[in-house]
Amino acid sequence: MRALVVYCHPCPESFVAAVKDRVLAGLARGGHEARLVDLYAQGFDPVMRAAERRAYHTAGVNEAPVADQLAHLRWCELLVFVYPTWWYGQPAMLKGWLDRVWVPHATFAMPEGNKPIGRVLTNIRLLAAVTTLGSPWWWWTFLGQPGRRQLLTGLRVICHPRCRTLWMALHRMDSVSAERRRRFLDAVEARFAGLRG
């Protein structure tokens, strides 16, 4: 599969950077073609300015500021998000990427009447997210798993009708043992190495 990995963390020495490396290693082992979008390293601007917002619904015009990112989305069959969960959701940089890149007409069809938004990115057959959380699993579940629902439920409805999803999360990130972290990294690489189209 053609895999786009969207990675978001400001620190190259972070554990999440190691997670990203293991995702890429697993994809390589599985024979997948991968592209990496490193939002911090590439200096992605997450801020939607007034002019961009005013043109948000204008087909074509709304694509110009993020044409390179849209080209990546149109290319991939597998979209993987790698990021830390901060305050129950994505970091501001990643949320800004979602706000600015996933524009009407290019990534979804606007709702009409009682119909919800429509599918456009039907090339995407698998959505995946790999994250770390400070919270325990039970607390995350009690809160309704907001970050997971946004990415894997909210985006899935505008991808391929049979789009599959994959969620991998390391909870209690701030207190788990080095051994538990190592096992998580091994599991991440193995899972992505074993993916099939």
Buried (B, 14 or more C-beta within 10 A) or exposed (E): BBBBBBBBBEEEEEBBBBBBBBBBBBBBEBEBBBBBBBBBEEEBBBEEEEEBEEBBEEEEBBBEBBEEBBEBBBEBBBBBBBBBBBEBBBBEBBBBBBBBBBBBBBBBBEEEEEEEBEBBBEBBBBBBBBBBBBBEEEEBEEEEBBBBEBBBEBBBEBBBEEBBBBBBBBBBBEEBEEEBBEEBBEBBBEBBBEBEE
